[in-house]
């Protein structure tokens, strides 16, 4: 299989459909390195990204864990900013509000009843008035503003952007370096040849089936 002919879209599609098995052994993962030629670079990169996909995912997760364990406030600040941004989406805000009301109905029935009554009082009047959304008893806009304000202050105070950049740099940079310099594994070549044979065989069977169908 010529990995130089495989596009990154096809690689992404294959990674989406393939079974993610256990990581390759560390002894195999950490041997046989060599600088690639310009001609072989892209093929080697795609081959290794496919073959060592689980190892690279483990490195990405570990990089984020290492960076954010040392700075948990940064992780919390990014979660707050992400949640505030997501609440700008009406379906997400409605779904979150319904989930919170369902979870609190046994513990705070008065709060749930008040929230439902408040939401019902702001129903749609006419065709051009937009329904006002609430998160519990608070207007959605107020909740979004509070989350973004607190999250933004924590991002600045905890240097969350720097922590995130380090996590991405380590979690993506290390796998890319490995995929660039790791020689294609013999098992990967055999697996690629096997997949190519299967693809050809499936195409051959499809042609036989079509010929048989047309002849009937």
N, C-alpha and C positions, 0 to 999 in steps of 0.2 A: 504494500500500500504506500503510495507516494503522498506523504503528509504535506508536501509543498502545494499539492493541488487542492487540499482541503481548506475551505474558507473558515474564518473565525465564527461566522454564523452557523455553519455546519458543525463545527466543534462544540459550540454552545448548545445546539440542539441535541447532539450526541450525549453531552454531559447531563442534559436534562432527562434523557430517556434511559441511560445506562444504570445498572445496579451499582450502588456505591458500596464496595466491599471493604474489608478491613485494610488498614494502612499496610503498605509494603514494609518488609523487615528493615530495620535500621541499618543493618550491615549492607544490604543491597542498595538502600537509599543513599548511603554516604560513600560510594566508591565510583571509580571510573569517570573521572572528570577530564575534560579536554576543551580548549577554546574552539568554538565552531567556525567553520568557514562561512563566508558571506552567503554562499549558495545554500548551505545546509542549515542555516540559523533558524529560519521560520519553520521548517519541517521538524527540526529537533524540538523546538519550543512547543509546537502543537502536540507532538507525540508524547513528550514528558508531561504536559498539562493533562492529557487524557489518562496516561498510565499511572501517574502518581497523584491523581486528583484528591484522594482521601488524605494522603500525607500533607498536601498543601492546605487542605481545609483545616487539619489539626493545627498546623503552624499559624494559620490566620486566627483561629479561636484562642490559641495560647498567647499570641501577641496582644490581642485585646484584653485577655485576662491579666497578663502581666502589667500592661500599661494602666488599666483602670483599677486594679487592686491597689496599686500604689497611690491612686488618686480617685477614690470612690465618689467624692463630691462632683468631680468632672462628669462621671457617668450619670449621676442624678440630674445634673444641670442639662445635659443633652436630652435626657428622657423628658424633662419638663418642657424644653423648647419643642421637642418632637411632638409631644402630646398637645401642646398649645396650637401648633401648626395644624395637626390632624383634626382638631376640633373646629377648624374653619370649614371643614367639609360637613355639609348638612346630614347625610346618611350616617357618618361616623358619630357625630354629636348625638343624633337621635338614638343610635344603637347603644352608645355608652350610657346615656341617661336612662334608657330602659333597663340596662343591665344593673346599674346602681340601684334603681328603684326596686327591682326584683330581689336584689341581695339584701336590701334594708327593710323590706316590708314586714319581716318578723320582729325586727329589733327596734324600728322607729316607725310604726304605722302612722302616727300623726304627721311626721315629716313627709312620708310618701303621699298621704292624702292631700296635704297642703301643696306639694309639688304638682300633683296631677290636677288639682283645682286651678292652680296658677297657670299651668300650661293650657288648660281648657278655656280659661277666660280670655286668652289671647289667640283664639282661633281665627281662621281666615274670614274676613269680612269683605265680600265682593271678590272679584277675580284678580284684582291688581294689588291687593295687600298681602304681603308676605307674612307667613306665620312666624312668630317670635319663638326661638328655641331657648330652652332652659336646661341647665345642668343642676339637677335637684331643684332648689328654689332660687338659684342665681341665674341671671341672664347669661346666655352663652358668651356674649361679647365681653362681659366682665370677667368671666372665668378665663377666657383666652388672653385678655390683657394681663391678668394677674400671673398666669403661667409664664407668658413670654417675658414679663418684667422680672419676675423672680429668677427664671431660668437664665435670662440674659445677664443679670447681675452675678449669678453663680458661675456662668461661663467665663466672665471677665475675672472674677476673683480666683477661680480654681485653675485658670489656664486650660480649660477643657479643649479648646481648639488645638493647642500644642500637643496635648495628650492624644487626641484623635489622630493628628497627623503622624505622630510617632507610631501609633498602633497600625495605621494604614501602611506606613513606610516599612515596618517590620513584617506585617502580615502579608503584604503583597510583594514587597521587594525581595525578601529572602526566597520565596518560591520562584519568582522570575529569574533570580540569579541561578538557582539550582537547575531550573528547566533549561536555561541557556547553556550551562557548562556540563550538565550530566549527559554522558553518552547514551544513546538509545539502548535500552536493555534488550537482550536477546529474547526474553519472554515477551516483551512488548512487540518485537518484530513478528514473532510467531503468532501472537494474538491478533495483530493487524492483518497478517496474511489469512488467518482463519476467518476474521470478520469479512475480509474482502471476498473470500471464497463463498461464505454464506450469502453475501449480497448478490454475487453472480448467480449462485444456485437458486435463490429466491426469484431473481429475474428470469432465469431459465424455466422454472416451474410455472411462473406467470404466463410466459409465452406459450408453453405447452397447453395450459388451461385455456388461453384465448383461442389458440388454433383449434382445440377440441370443441370449444363452444361454437365457433363459426362454422365448423364442419357439420354440426348437427342440424 
